[in-house]
Amino acid sequence: MPEFANAMEVFKLLDKSNCRKCNEQTCLAFASKVFLGQRPLEECPALTREVLEKHSKKQKKKINREEYRETLLADAKKQIKFLDLESAAQRVGGVFSKGMLTLRIFGKQFSIDSSGNMFSDIHINPWIVSTVLGYLLLCKGVALTGKWVPFRELEGGREKNGLYVQRSENVLKKIADTYTPLFEDLIILFNGKKVENHYESDISLVLYPLPKLPLLICYWKKDDGMESDLHLFFDSSADMNASIDIVYGIAAGIVTMFEKISMKHGVAL
């Protein structure tokens, strides 16, 4: 029985509507999981019976984690070629010039050309690529509302909130508790902007991991028997400019970067 040669072979069978009825954020993400044997082709509701009968019995190819990451990176670059970068630029808060769409990620330039080549001063890894690609595909270009809401109030956030709090807010709070000056330095490093006593917190800062996905960090220091606290908030438009998985991934990714920098500075968490 023949196997799918790669995720793009699966992707070509799909309607590329990114309808998310399969609970994946894009058709490309679904195709990658079908290729890896993690999802059956039948779970795409848009496929016809004829297509399913012809392809659903193909063997599932198993590859290791490193190969999986490389496959996602390669497929992500191919998917970029389907985008009209010039028309997407305004929608996602970027600029199109000389055949490239340029975004600012934490204030630093990140550019993509129509061939899927990426250029940036920041390290380009599979997490960055998948996050940016998902943002380019799903961002509706909704204007920021200026209303900050917790993760659980975004569409789909309530189901993931427990893991989100454990992996993001609790870890970031530990960093802030352990060495608050470093925590403030990290915000500066990532081009954060201070805001005055938002929610009456001791430290209130806004990060812009992506133009239309700002993140507000509020930290309350330990004082007079009161325990410290930390919460992250998102603009209420976040679930219209990205999927909940992208929002979760951004928060978790930021915390991971903070952890690594903290360890380099000798901060024991």
C-alpha positions in Angstrom: 0.0 0.0 0.0 1.6 3.4 -1.0 2.2 6.0 1.7 1.7 9.7 1.6 5.1 11.1 0.5 4.8 14.2 2.7 2.3 16.5 4.4 1.9 18.6 1.2 0.5 15.6 -0.6 -2.3 15.4 2.0 -2.7 19.2 2.0 -3.4 19.2 -1.8 -6.5 17.0 -1.1 -8.0 19.5 1.3 -10.1 22.6 0.4 -7.6 24.9 2.1 -10.5 26.9 3.8 -9.0 26.6 7.3 -12.6 26.0 8.6 -11.3 24.5 11.8 -14.1 22.0 11.9 -11.5 19.3 12.5 -10.3 21.4 15.6 -6.9 22.2 13.9 -6.1 25.9 13.4 -5.2 25.4 9.6 -5.6 22.8 6.9 -1.8 22.5 6.9 -1.7 21.5 10.5 -4.4 18.8 9.9 -2.4 17.6 6.9 0.8 17.3 8.9 -1.0 15.2 11.5 -2.5 12.9 8.9 0.9 12.4 7.4 2.3 11.5 10.8 -0.5 9.1 11.5 -1.9 11.3 14.3 -5.2 12.0 12.7 -7.3 10.0 10.2 -8.0 11.6 6.8 -11.7 10.9 7.4 -11.8 13.6 10.1 -11.8 16.4 7.4 -15.5 17.0 6.9 -15.0 18.7 3.5 -13.5 15.6 1.7 -15.8 13.7 -0.7 -16.4 10.0 -0.4 -14.5 9.5 -3.6 -11.4 11.1 -2.3 -11.6 9.3 1.0 -12.0 5.9 -0.7 -9.0 6.6 -2.8 -6.6 7.8 -0.1 -7.8 7.0 3.4 -6.2 3.5 3.5 -2.7 4.8 2.8 -0.3 3.7 5.5 0.6 6.1 8.3 4.2 6.9 8.3 5.9 7.3 11.7 8.8 9.6 12.2 10.6 10.8 15.3 10.2 14.2 16.9 13.1 15.9 15.2 11.9 14.7 11.8 8.4 16.0 12.7 9.8 19.4 13.5 11.7 19.5 10.3 8.6 18.5 8.4 6.5 21.2 10.0 9.2 23.8 9.2 9.4 22.7 5.5 5.7 22.5 5.1 5.2 25.9 6.8 7.6 27.5 4.3 5.6 25.9 1.4 2.3 27.2 2.8 3.6 30.8 2.8 3.7 30.5 -1.0 -0.1 30.3 -1.0 -0.4 33.8 0.6 -0.8 37.1 -1.2 1.7 38.9 1.0 0.9 42.4 -0.3 -2.9 42.1 0.5 -2.1 40.4 3.8 0.3 43.2 5.0 -2.4 45.7 6.1 -4.6 43.0 7.6 -1.8 41.7 9.9 -0.3 45.0 10.8 2.8 44.6 8.6 4.4 46.4 5.7 4.9 45.1 2.1 8.0 46.4 0.3 10.3 44.9 -2.4 8.4 41.6 -2.5 8.6 41.0 1.3 6.1 41.3 4.1 7.7 42.6 7.3 6.2 42.3 10.8 7.6 43.5 14.1 8.0 40.7 16.6 8.8 42.1 20.0 9.8 45.3 18.2 12.3 43.5 15.9 11.8 43.0 12.2 10.8 39.7 10.8 10.4 39.5 7.0 9.0 36.8 4.6 9.2 36.7 0.8 6.9 35.0 -1.6 9.2 32.0 -1.8 8.9 31.3 1.9 12.4 32.6 2.8 12.5 34.3 6.2 14.9 37.0 7.4 15.2 38.4 11.0 17.5 39.5 13.7 15.8 37.1 16.0 16.5 33.3 15.9 14.1 31.7 13.5 12.9 28.3 14.9 9.9 26.1 14.3 7.9 27.8 17.1 8.4 31.2 15.6 7.6 30.0 12.0 4.4 28.1 13.0 3.2 31.1 15.1 3.8 33.7 12.4 2.3 31.5 9.7 -0.8 30.8 11.8 -1.1 34.5 12.5 -0.8 35.4 8.8 -3.4 32.8 7.8 -6.0 33.5 10.6 -5.6 37.2 11.5 -8.8 39.0 10.5 -7.3 42.5 10.9 -9.7 43.5 13.6 -8.7 46.7 15.3 -7.4 46.6 18.9 -10.2 47.4 21.3 -8.0 48.5 24.3 -10.1 46.2 26.5 -7.9 43.7 28.4 -9.3 40.3 29.2 -7.9 37.1 30.7 -7.2 34.0 28.6 -10.3 32.2 29.8 -12.6 34.8 28.3 -11.3 34.4 24.8 -13.1 31.9 22.5 -11.9 28.4 23.4 -9.9 29.7 26.3 -11.9 28.2 29.2 -11.1 24.6 28.1 -7.4 25.3 28.1 -7.2 27.7 31.0 -6.0 25.2 33.7 -3.0 24.2 31.6 -2.4 27.8 30.5 -2.3 29.1 34.1 0.1 26.3 35.1 2.4 26.6 32.2 2.4 30.4 31.7 1.2 32.6 34.6 2.5 30.4 37.5 6.0 30.0 35.9 6.2 33.7 35.1 5.2 34.6 38.6 8.0 32.4 40.0 10.5 34.3 37.8 9.2 37.6 39.1 9.2 36.5 42.7 12.7 35.1 42.5 14.4 38.1 40.9 12.1 41.1 40.2 14.8 43.4 38.8 15.7 40.7 36.2 12.0 40.4 35.4 11.8 44.1 34.6 15.0 43.9 32.5 13.5 41.1 30.5 10.5 43.3 29.6 12.9 46.0 28.4 14.8 43.4 26.4 11.6 42.5 24.6 10.6 46.1 23.9 7.8 46.2 26.5 6.0 49.4 27.4 5.2 50.4 30.9 1.6 51.4 31.7 0.6 53.2 34.9 -0.7 50.9 37.7 -3.0 48.9 35.5 -5.5 47.0 37.7 -3.5 48.7 40.6 -0.6 46.3 40.0 3.0 47.2 41.1 4.3 46.4 37.6 2.2 46.8 34.5 3.8 46.2 31.1 2.6 45.6 27.6 4.5 43.4 25.1 3.9 43.1 21.4 4.8 39.6 20.3 2.8 40.3 17.1 1.3 43.6 15.9 -2.3 42.7 16.6 -1.7 40.4 19.6 -0.5 42.5 22.5 0.0 41.0 25.9 -0.4 42.8 29.2 1.6 41.6 32.2 0.4 42.7 35.7 2.5 41.8 38.8 1.6 42.5 42.4 4.6 42.2 44.8 4.4 40.5 48.1 3.4 43.0 50.8 2.2 43.1 54.4 1.3 39.4 54.5 -0.3 39.4 51.1 1.1 36.9 48.6 2.5 38.1 45.3 0.4 37.6 42.2 0.7 37.8 38.4 -1.7 37.7 35.6 -1.6 38.0 31.8 -4.2 39.8 29.8 -5.0 40.0 26.1 -6.8 42.5 24.0 -10.4 41.3 23.5 -9.8 41.1 19.8 -7.2 38.4 20.2 -9.5 35.5 19.4 -10.4 37.2 16.1 -6.8 37.9 15.1 -5.6 34.4 16.0 -6.7 31.0 17.2 -6.7 30.2 20.9 -3.8 27.8 20.2 -1.7 30.6 18.8 -2.5 32.8 21.8 -1.6 30.0 24.2 1.6 29.3 22.2 2.6 32.9 22.4 2.2 33.0 26.2 4.0 29.7 26.7 6.8 30.7 24.3 7.4 34.0 26.0 7.6 32.2 29.4 10.1 29.7 27.9 12.3 32.5 26.7 12.2 34.2 30.1 13.1 30.9 31.8 16.2 30.4 29.5 17.4 34.0 30.0 16.9 33.7 33.8 19.0 30.6 33.9 21.8 32.3 32.0 21.8 35.0 34.6 22.2 32.4 37.4 18.7 32.8 38.7 17.6 29.5 40.4 13.9 29.0 39.9 
